[in-house]
Amino acid sequence: MKKEVSIFLTIAVVAVVGYGIVQLLPDKTDEGVIKKQDMYGNAELGFAFEYPTGANGYVLEERDPLDIEDIVVRTVTLMRSEDYVNIKNIPIGSEGPPMISVMVVKNDKKQPLRTWAESAIAFSNIHLKTTDVVETTINGIQAIRYMADGLYASDTAVVIHGEYAYVFTGQFLDAQSDLRNDFQPLLDSVRFIPKTN
């Protein structure tokens, strides 16, 4: 009886440890590693979205505003994990890597979408657009989208929901890069949620 219990316990321990190891390993497909997904949600800011995490994904950071006009509520940045690991090696005074960002900005004047984007160029970068502005939707809400050029090429989408304007920007060096390819799925995952104060 003791031998059977010992064998059973050994099998159970091996199964639990094996299951734990399998959970830590990245999923694989014929194309390679599948990116794990995480959800960012902030009821104070009134929105949520999904993004890839892990070694082939992104590191998310929330940044408090630096602007003196108290217009920017918060900036959420997504930096490639490999860039985040190497950020300390960038010389002081040098530019950081391209990233995906979401800037949440007050729309106290309750301006319409296009008017806000054209009057808040410091946030929308619409004055740097390299393509026509196209109308689209984000989570069923009217938005505008355009490409802009600055330090990096960027795909920008702007939407107004409630008291905020949300500026989604995907910067990239190469049109085939993960940053570029991950931006649309992030936009597709955006959900506006009830805001808390």
Secondary structure, 3 states (H helix, E strand, C coil): CHHHHHHHHHHHHHHHHHHHHHHHCCCEECCEECCEEEEEEECCCCEEEEEEECCCCEEEEEECCCCCCCCEEEEEEEEEHHHHHHHHHCCCCCCCCCCEEEEEEECCCCCCHHHHHHHCHHHHCHHHECCCCEEEEECCEEEEEEEEECCCEEEEEEEEECCEEEEEEEEECCCCCHHHHHHHHHHHHCEECCCCC
